[in-house]
């Protein structure tokens, strides 16, 4: 087997480093987007539960027996 020259090895190390760095940056962006989505869903759930609770508190008119 032929050994890689030092220059080729340095280039390979830089390519791997750049690929890992870009991948990590993309993962951080995806994680931040998911966090924003989860926060929005939690706020919407709280709003819906509050509306449902208020609706349940107001007494309904009793139905007239026929």
HELIX and SHEET records of a PDB file:
HELIX    1   1 UNK A    6  UNK A   57  1                                  52    
END                                                                             
